Amino acid sequence: MNSSWIGKSIVSIDQFTMDDIGDIMDLTENMRNIVVRRGTCDLLKGQILANLFYEPSTRTASSFMAAMQRLGGTVIPINEVQYSSVSKGETLVDTVRTLSLYSDCIALRHHNVGSAAIAAAACSKPIINAGDGIGEHPTQALLDFFTIVQKFGHNISGLTVTMLGDLLHGRTVHSLVKLLTMYGVKFNFVSPASLALPQHMCDELSGRRVKYSTHTSLDDVLRQSDVIYVTRVQKERFTDEAAYEAVKDSYCITPKTMSFAKHKMLLMHPFPRINEISPEIDDDPRAAYWSQIENGMYVRMALLAMVLGKV
């Protein structure tokens, strides 16, 4: 890997070039092989990760912990900040500066957009953005990309990727769109009008001459989609309960839906799911969300090794 990543924070997909992403994909595959063949290694022995999560998390928090432990390191878990000094009014900057004195890297999830950048500017140790409000989730985008590459190979130019659900609040969508824009894919954005992709992202896509279309019905684009990326409607982002109730059940992928989809396609979801995908589909070979969950650990192993200078 390029040594310039040693000690560097990962805040946004905008930081990566295609060469960087290619290197991360190769390193992720190496990490997967380590786990499959050996289970663990001592690459990060003696290193400490602080897991600082201001918002609830199952997969991201546990996969960061598993990634660090698979590589021989240890973790300081702070997954419920109400039991930390945050409950006393401590600022984000003071918290990350404190944890940087105890650890070598901090994985941060925070409810405010831009929080990871603020933490990175204040901290002497690498910050890895594990989700900043409705902003970005770069490690999720990388594991999503790895999952797509596993299915279609590295040359994905020309694929049609359909994003479905809460595109306004979906930080996973925001980061993945940024990443896939580099690779010549075509986008379909399907959502209720009130949950459409932010206008500034649409403007950016238009400025880069990326092909995309917007819809309110999946039926319009189902048969042409190579990837369908489903997201839940995020109740916690709504201030009006009635507004949430009006859109919460807008879409549900069922066996009937899949009967009209391509035989070679990926159905993806960053989880947690509520009722956007029927559990009846879980054993469909096109359902890729379990692979996404597994791949999250491998990608985060790669990123930890990268910023801690061990590759």
Steps between C-alpha positions, in 0.01 A plus 500: 500500500597863451686598818327840497201335673700428815351704783239655272131528587228358275213747495350490150501295182621821331845427643550191283621463145417198286853372564442530875174310475662229288774460763242482779306232310818292461588545866145409602527175306826427680328560833217269402756231419666546839171445680398204283834324529628598844228686688733761650847648469724731702523784248360757746624342821555773757270746320182634659180615328251727677145428381311824567134473401256781579223322304378140526683242291512125468694412186739795470601503866539124531681465167755765598555312825526166323734648238739634763493178699549282190820698438624450855411842638272604785198730526366764736123473445291810564172407337265672743624852552226575753720312748807706413597861573299600193197481731665774708530730200850414381566615143587271211842663470585439866379141477705409193809677632471299819453170320793576269724490808391142570469360148660490158184552291138607561193370315238774542125501443326827576158651436628825344608541138865602488582363845767264367681788331485705820638207699774434246612864512520488881661159541859385458393141423306371197124540509292258292153632423247233596208724403443872559128570517349505152839588352723209403592145591818433299587159644151375410547623143828309475349176626205550265742547211694190599174304495415631152849418372470145636196454276586698187878537503696825507368631168152613598466778245155489344323335793164641602480563873161578653489673837167445675347650812616783725753673277481829687624373836691193376868567569584159355339609172685831502841336534429217255375741233822698536707185462310345208502829311868433429418175320257592225183347639149624428277586796129472560378680813168371628339665802199691624531861387566611858797261532674570169878518465625842619501757221867582542586137420277505191671820389839339548398197294370724222820704507702181454265380224403190693186333365218480750122507520255554784182303569240435766425142389745210488294343222636763261857372528485155661569292190802704392675508839826312555515613863209601719620675814217520754496729801256532788305816569691641797246579769762661723561775242139619502368772728141447385351160584224544241755565227678177589178298510412628152812352338624219727345219294567646155688195368537132578699248298311170489546170314261638237724805456802274452318294238520803270863582580802387301632151565848645548461795732571606857244595761681704764407664829733664756272389789328524735196407298150554629256381236664610171606145407296192576694232694367255241772629269790435738602175330471640147853487351455859387456621860839651581439663837649214702814527288505874564491441874788253483701718263475789744747329731751437221485858370544642848794267561657642185437861599633456853816338371534777243474801729713331770780442252510124506464429125 
